[in-house]
Amino acid sequence: MTARKKKTQKIPGLAPTPPTISEETREKMTSLITQLIALASDLTFEIATTDCPKANDCPIVQKGKELAKVIKALREEFSAKRVK
């Protein structure tokens, strides 16, 4: 069974209003995301430089590689936003 999308009526000239969050919440989220990226970066660096002969078959290493790709995308996105 598939869910039906609710049709919304667009009013010409009015843009949708994005949800607002408090400055305190935004700062806390920014701090937590920064910590997450730093720790994940440390982990991916350790995984990338491991000398374990079984690293290519290790599910932890594979997840670390996936994590590294997400971190790279986040850094690129944040860097692009800061340049503007």
C-alpha positions in Angstrom: 0.0 0.0 0.0 1.5 3.3 -1.0 0.8 6.6 0.8 -0.7 9.4 -1.3 0.9 12.7 -1.3 -1.2 15.5 0.1 -1.7 18.2 -2.5 -0.9 21.6 -1.2 -2.3 24.8 -2.8 0.3 27.3 -3.8 -0.5 30.9 -3.4 1.2 33.1 -6.1 3.7 35.5 -4.7 4.2 33.7 -1.4 7.3 31.6 -0.8 7.1 28.8 1.8 8.4 29.9 5.2 11.3 27.7 6.4 11.1 26.4 10.0 12.9 28.6 12.5 15.1 27.5 15.3 16.4 29.5 18.2 20.0 30.8 18.1 20.8 28.6 21.1 19.6 25.5 19.3 21.4 26.4 16.1 24.7 27.0 18.0 24.3 23.7 19.9 23.6 21.8 16.6 26.6 23.5 14.9 28.8 22.5 17.8 27.7 18.9 17.8 28.0 18.6 14.0 31.5 20.1 14.3 32.5 17.5 17.0 31.0 14.7 14.9 32.9 15.7 11.8 36.2 16.0 13.8 35.8 12.6 15.5 34.7 10.9 12.2 37.7 12.5 10.4 40.0 11.1 13.0 38.5 7.7 12.7 38.6 7.7 8.9 42.3 8.8 9.0 43.1 5.9 11.3 41.2 3.5 9.0 42.9 4.9 5.9 46.4 4.5 7.4 45.9 1.0 8.9 48.5 -1.7 8.0 46.1 -4.5 8.8 46.4 -7.2 6.0 42.7 -7.9 6.3 41.5 -4.3 6.1 39.9 -4.7 2.6 37.7 -7.5 4.0 36.8 -5.7 7.2 33.3 -4.3 7.6 34.5 -1.6 9.9 37.0 -0.4 7.3 34.2 -0.4 4.7 31.9 1.6 6.9 34.8 4.0 7.6 35.2 4.5 3.9 31.5 5.3 3.5 31.8 7.7 6.5 34.8 9.4 4.8 32.7 10.1 1.7 30.0 11.7 3.7 32.5 13.8 5.7 34.1 14.9 2.4 30.7 16.0 1.0 29.9 17.9 4.2 33.2 19.7 4.2 32.8 20.6 0.5 29.2 21.9 1.2 30.3 24.0 4.3 33.4 25.3 2.4 31.2 26.4 -0.5 28.8 28.2 1.9 31.6 30.0 3.7 33.2 31.3 0.5 30.0 33.2 -0.5 
